[in-house]
Amino acid sequence: MMKSKKDKRQKVRFKIRKRIVGSAEQPRLAIFRSNKEIYAQLIDDSSSTTLAAASSRENASTDDKLTKVDQAKSVGKMIAERAKKAGVDAVVFDRGGFLYHGRVKALADSAREEGLNF
């Protein structure tokens, strides 16, 4: 039986999640990339809570002219600022089964530039 693209990504995602666990001191930076938007969350897996979140939908009305990669960079900057407010300076990166290039890489690099360690 042919597996869909979504099924293949889920398989990779579960493999990644077996190894990566977020804690209160070092939460998991989880990424989700849809065709139009990109989302990032800081998750403490021990208490199953989201410490901070950011998405490209927050400033969608003003950033219609930005490319998707530029939107991902701004989301990376936002999540790093919100992590600092939450008292977090180190995270574990969870790419969510997506390849580490393009928008995912742009988000990660901009978060690193803002001072988030991973």
C-alpha atoms as one frame of an Amber mdcrd trajectory, in Angstrom:
protein
   0.000   0.000   0.000   1.295   3.488  -0.860   1.958   5.737   2.074   0.989
   9.364   1.811   3.427  12.200   2.349   1.704  12.935   5.670   2.113   9.310
   6.841   5.826   9.369   6.007   6.295  12.627   7.926   4.418  11.213  10.938
   6.737   8.195  10.986   9.806  10.449  11.023   8.149  12.699  13.614   7.525
   9.791  16.008  11.123   8.649  15.603  12.369  12.130  16.520   9.991  12.377
  19.507  11.366   9.121  20.958  14.715  10.854  21.443  13.715  14.468  22.151
  12.039  15.430  25.436  11.501  18.958  26.692  11.786  19.931  30.359  11.036
  23.102  32.317  14.712  24.163  32.135  15.152  23.172  28.491  11.763  23.007
  26.726  11.141  21.535  23.286  10.913  24.044  20.417   8.312  22.330  18.217
   7.822  23.515  14.635   4.825  22.992  12.375   4.942  24.145   8.781   1.823
  24.246   6.640   1.687  25.386   3.036   0.811  28.955   4.035   1.890  29.417
   7.659   4.590  28.356  10.132   4.098  27.843  13.867   6.501  27.436  16.803
   5.852  26.388  20.405   7.985  25.966  23.505   6.684  22.851  25.245   7.498
  21.474  28.694   6.808  17.759  28.221   7.077  16.901  31.921   4.003  19.005
  32.755   2.513  18.956  29.224   2.287  22.743  29.033   3.079  25.283  26.352
   5.365  27.982  27.737   5.323  30.246  24.672   4.048  30.196  21.105   4.444
  32.231  17.926   3.091  31.966  14.415   3.147  33.706  11.077  -0.606  34.321
  11.425  -0.090  36.899  14.177   1.149  39.579  11.821  -0.449  38.186   8.654
  -2.262  41.379   7.660   0.894  43.505   7.640   3.306  40.918   6.239   1.445
  39.824   3.101   4.335  41.047   0.970   6.970  39.007   2.840   8.181  35.701
   1.460   7.537  32.545   3.461  11.210  32.374   4.469  11.057  35.962   5.764
   7.895  35.100   7.699   9.717  32.128   9.248  12.588  34.422  10.274  10.174
  36.798  12.012   8.510  33.857  13.823  11.961  32.679  14.990  12.664  36.156
  16.327   9.263  36.284  18.091   9.649  32.864  19.734  13.136  33.772  20.995
  11.854  37.016  22.541   8.932  35.210  24.197  11.281  32.496  25.477  13.429
  35.153  27.145  10.295  36.625  28.808   9.418  33.126  30.059  12.939  32.767
  31.490  14.149  30.206  28.944  17.534  30.518  27.236  18.162  26.924  26.060
  15.799  24.667  24.097  15.737  21.289  22.350  14.843  21.669  18.661  12.047
  19.480  17.285  11.725  19.888  13.523   8.513  17.860  13.540   9.452  15.518
  10.716  10.185  18.361   8.305  13.519  18.555   6.536  15.990  21.011   8.064
  16.183  23.476   5.207  14.219  26.410   3.847  11.669  27.789   6.279  12.533
  25.436   9.148  16.221  26.369   8.922  15.389  30.086   8.627  13.263  29.937
  11.795  15.972  28.074  13.717  18.758  30.423  12.575  16.832  33.576  13.479
  15.987  32.138  16.920  19.710  31.418  17.446  20.630  34.950  16.387  18.240
  36.330  19.026  20.117  34.369  21.706  18.237  31.065  22.018  20.663  28.157
  22.551  20.120  24.752  20.921
